[in-house]
């Protein structure tokens, strides 16, 4: 396409004098840099429930916009049933044929996509992101970004070696209420964060279970070895394939699925990138269905930029899967009050009142009452939310950044750091000991040893 060739000469990267080869570009990926008038051809990597129910509606909200000009042209899924469902459904939605690929190698070798939306199993996200950028594609990568530090470091290195636009699926970063909250904290008006309470509770026996699909899937219709990727080999297990969120080391469960969203706001608001230490406790108390991951847990995090504890704070994350109302909660506390991201309000609740301050010859410290944003903008626990405000905004931000080549709201660093917190939580849960993080080696440590599954 002539516009692609012309754009090579005009590309911003070349204009800044950066040699593309030093960024890890091959001739193949270099020749596929987009011009302003080219349609962005998107491939779906993993035709999952998450993609079908939320990411696709969000994409459909924006893809026809004349300033964006996106289209989905292909789907890659190693399970024949999902791949064919994806082709059929996408054809109905988009009005044209969709190419199906048995795996990502086939997808990228076809050289027909410029960007991909990755919504595969939790432990595969980082590895699939590496494949995408090395094929010259921009990527929207679902969270959790990585479940091991080995994968986390490898993906960060691979992505940073290119100029690909990678948006981590931490959609809170595209919500007006969260952006307002971040601004209020970072302005200094909130005062020092002293504690954060995070909760995410549901009561759904079928959450992350797929019994009908488990009965339906056959090993010969998929590629079990490709599914396992770099995890230790174990015999074919359809429950692990379809209910991976219940089974470590394919998913950490609640930390990777839910805490990853909430702990990311802690990093974003505070500017502190990861905990100093984590302890965790819990168990499988209700759903004795063969799962490995807990159905109830509490984790406690110590955050601080240095040894000065006056600038540190504690975070708690609590989750249960046997009693809950689908209302995840995030409450930030300071000496002057609280910021409540359930109600999207800042208030003096719990702040230092005059009658208690005067006894110590101190001034009262009370935050004002104010609203962060439209109260309809809130997080929801269900994955089947359609094109909710946060995800739709987040998808559009990714699409706009592919056009402008600016960094998206949730760049790879956001995924790297939420993954550190997740992996520290997993380490504490798996071993029963406090986990810490070694800045020099970028490893999660337990009792002086590197944590590995």
N, C-alpha and C positions, 0 to 999 in steps of 0.2 A: 504494500500500500504506500503510495507516494508520500502521503502526509507523515507516515511513520519515519520514512527516510529523511524527510526534510526536518523533522523534529530532532533527529539525532544531532544535526548541525547546530540547532538552537537550544538544546537542552540546558537547563539551569546548571546541571552538574558540570558540563563542559565549560560553561561560562565562568564558573568559579575556579577553573584551572585544576580540578581534581581528576586524575587519570582513572578512568573506569576500571581498568585492570586491577588497580590497587584496591578497589572495592569488592573484588571477587566476581566481577561480571564475566560471563562467557560471551562469545560472539553471538550465541543463540539468544541469551537474555538481553544483550545490548540492542539487537535488532528488533526487539519487541517493546521498546520504550514507547509509550503512547504519545501521540500528538493531540493537540487540544480538540480536534474535531473527530477523532476516532471514537468509535463505540468501545466501551470497556467490556470485554468478554469475560464473564465470571463462570467459574466452575464450582460445583458443590462437592466438598470433600466430606462425605458421611451424610447420607439422607436420614437424619435422626429425628426423633420426636421434637427435640429442641429446634432444629432447623425448620421443620414443617410447621410447627405451631407458633413460633415467635420470630425467628430470623427471616423466614420467607415473607410473612406479612409485612414486616418492617422494610424489607428490601422493595417489595411491591409498592409501598407508599411513595417511593422516591425515584425509581429507576427510569421512568419516562421523562423526568424533568429535563428540559432542553439544555440546562447548564451541566447536567450530569451525564446523561446518555449511556446508561448501563444496560446489560442484558445477561441473563443466564443462558449458557449454551451447552453445558455439560454437567454430568453428575458421575462421581466416582464412589462406588461402594462395593466392598468385597462380598457382601451378601447379595446374591442374585435377586431375591425377593425385594429388598429395599431399593436396589438399583433400578429395577423395572418399575416399581411404584413411583420412584422419583421421576423417571422419564415420563411416565403417563401423567402424573399430576402437574409437573412443570409445563408439559405441553399444553394442558388445559388452561393453566394460568397465564402463560406467555404467548400462546397462539402459534407456536412453531415447534418443530422437532428438537429434541434434546439428545445429544450423544451420550451414551452410557459407556463407562469404562470400568473394567474389573478391578483395577487398582490404580494407585496414584502414579506409578511408573508409566502405565499406559496413558494416563491423562496428560502428564507433562511431556512425554515423548511426542504426542500429537501436535504440540505447539499451537494450540487453538484457544488458550485462555491467558488472560492478562492478570487476573486476580482470582482468589479463591476464598470461599467461606468455609472454615473448618469447624465442624461440630461432631467430632468423633468421640471415642471413649476418653475419659479423663486423662489416663496415663499416656495417651497418644498425642495430645495437643502440641506439646513442645516439639516432638519428633516430626509431626506433620508440618509444623511451621518451618522447620529446617528444610524439609523437602521443597516447600513452596518458594521460599526466598532463593534457594539455590537454583530453582528453575526459572528465576527472574520474575516471580509473581508477587504482587501485593497480597496481603492476607488479613482477613478478619478471623481471629482465633478465639474460640470459646475458652472460658475459664473452667477449672483451674489451669493455669498455664503449664505448670510442671508439678509432678508428684515426687521427684527425686532431685537432689542437687546436681547430680551428673547430667541429667536431661536439661535442667534449668540453665546451668552454665553453658552447655553446648548450644542451646537455642539462642541465648543472649549473644554469644560470640558470633554465631552464624548470621543473625539478623543485623547486628551492628557492622558486619563486614560488607553490607550492601546498603543501598539507599531505598530499599523496599518499604512501603507504608504498611505497618503492622498495627492493627487495632486489637487490643485485648478486650474480651467481652465483659469488661467491668463497666456496665452501662450506667451506674450511678454517676460516673464522671460526666455524663451528658445530660444530667437532670438539673433543671434550674434551681430546685431546692438545695441540692447538694453543692452546686456551684456557689450559691449564696452562703451556705454554711461554711464552706472552705474560705470564702472571702472574709467572712466575719471573724473567724478564728485567726486567719493569717494577718488581718489588720491590727491585731492586738486588742481589739475591743472586748473579746471574750475573756481575756486573761489567760493564764497558764492552764492548760488541761490538767486536771488532777486525777480523773478517772473516766473510763468509758465502759458502759454496760451494753453488751450486744446479746440479743436473744433471737432465736429462730425456731419456733415450735409448730409442729403439724400433728394431726391425728388422722393418718391415712394408711390403713393396712397394706394398700397396694402401692404405696410410694416406692418407686424404683423397682417394683416387681413387674414382670412381663410374662405371666403364666401361659397365656394363650400363644404368645410368640415362641416361648420356650418349647411348647408342644409342636409348633409348626416348623421350626428351623431344623435343617439337616446339615451335617458336617460337609457333605459333598457339594452343597450349594454355596459354600463360602470358602474362605482361606484361613484356617485356624492359625497357621504359622505366621502369616502376615498380621493377623490380629495381635498375636503375642508380642511382636516386634522385639524389644530388648528385654522382656521379662523372662524369668526362668521357664523352661518348658514344663507344661503339665498336660495331662490327657484332655481331649476334647470335653468341654463342659458348656452346654448351652446356657446355663444360668450365668456363668461368668461372662459369656459373650454378650448377653442381652441385659443382665442385671449387674453389670460390672461395678456400679456404685456401692454395692453391698460387699464387695470383696477386695481387700488389700492383697497384693500390691497393684491392683488395677485402678483403684480409687481409694482415697482416704475417707470417703463418705461425707459426713456432715462438714468437716473442715473445708474440703475442696469444693463442695457444692454450694455451701451457704456462707461459711465464715470467710471464704475468699473474697466475696463481695464486700462484706462489712469491714474486714480488717484493712482492705484497700483504702477505705475512707479515712481510717486512722492515720495511715501513712501520708495520704494526700493532705489532710487537714493539718497535721502536726509537722510535716516535713521530716519526720524520723522514719527511716526506711525499713526497719525490722526490729523485732523485740531483742532484748538482751537475754531473756530467759523465758521458758514456758514450762508449766506443769499442767498435767491433765488427769482427770479421773472420770470413770464412767463404766458402761457395760451394756450388754444385751439383756435388758430386763423384761421386755414385753414380747418381741417378735422372735420366737425360737424357731426360725425357719431355715437354718443352715447358713445364715449370713456370717461374715467375719467381722464386719464393721459394726461399731456400737450403735444402739438406737437411743442412747441417752449419754450426754457428756457435758462436762464443764472444763474449760481451759482457762488458766490465769496467766497473763502476760505482764512482764516488767519491761517498760519502755523508758529510754532515756538516752540523750545524745552523748553523755559522758558520766563520770563518776559522781557528778553533782546531783544527788537525788532530788533536790528542790526543783529541778527542771525535768524530772521524770514523772511518770504516771503509770497507773495500773489499768489494764483492760481485762474484762472478763467476757468470755463467750460461753453461752449456755444453750443447749439444744436438746429437745426431746421429740421423739417421733410417735408418741402414744397419747398425747394430750396437747392440743394446740389449735389456734384459730386463724392460722395463715396471716399473722400480722407481725412480721419481723420488726424488732425494735432496736434502735440505736440512740442512746442517750449519752451526751457529753456533759461532764461536770467541771465547773471551776469554782473558785471560792466565792464568785459573785452570783452563781445561779446555774442554769442548765440550758443546753440546746437539745431539743427533743425532735428527732427526725421521724417520729411516729406522727406527731401533730404539726411538724414543720414550724415550730415556734421557738423563740428564745424568751426566757423568763427569769425573774429573780428567785424562783423557787429554790429553796435550800441555801440561798446566798447569806452572806454575813450581815445580820441585822444590827441596827443601832444599839439595841439594849445589850447585845452580847459583845459588840465591838468596844463600847465605851468602857466596859469593865477592864479592858486591857489597854486603855488609852489609844484605841485604834478608831479609824473612820469606818462607817458602814460601807459595805461593798455589795451593791445590788445591780444586777444587769437590768436593762429596760425590757419591757414587754414588747415583742415585735414578731411579725410573721416573716418566715424565710421566703416563701413563694406560694403559689397556688397550692392549696391543700390537696388537690386531686393528684398532684405529682408525688407518688409514694411508691416504695418498693412493694412487690408482691411475691409471695413464696412460691406460687405455682409456676411451673415451666410453661403451662398452656395458657399464656396470657394474651395471645394475639399480638398485634402491633402496639404494645403499651408505649407510653410516652418515652420512657427511658431508653428502651431498646430501639425504637424507631429513630429517636434523636441520635443515638449512638451509631446506628447503621448509616444514617445520612452523613454524620461527621466523617466516618471512614471514606465514604464515597467522595465527599468534597475534598478530603486530603489527598486522595489519589489524583484528583485533578490539579490541586495547587502544589502538591509535594511538600506540604507542611506536615509537621508531626500531629497525630490525632490526639484526642482527649485522653486516651489510655494507651500510651506507647509501650513498647516491650518492657521498659523498666518497671512499669506498674505491675506487669505480670511476674517479673523476676522477683520483686520484693514481696508481693502477696504469697508467692510460692515459698519463700524462705519461712514466713510465718506458718504456713500450712505444714511444711515439712518438719519444722520444730514441734508443732502440735502433734503430728503423727509420731515423731520420735518419742515424745513424752508419753503418749498413749500406749505405744507398743512396748516400751521398756519399763514404764512405771517410775522413771527418774526424770529429774529436771534436765531439759535440753538447753543448750547455749549455741552461740554462733561464733565461729572463728573468722574474723574479718580478713586475715591474711590468706587463708586457704579457701575461703568462701565455702566452708563445710559446716553442717549441723553436727554438733558434738553431744555425746552423752557419756558421762563418767570418763572424760578424757579420750574417748574413741569416736571415730567418725561413724555416724549412723548410716547404716545400709540395710535394705530389706533382705 
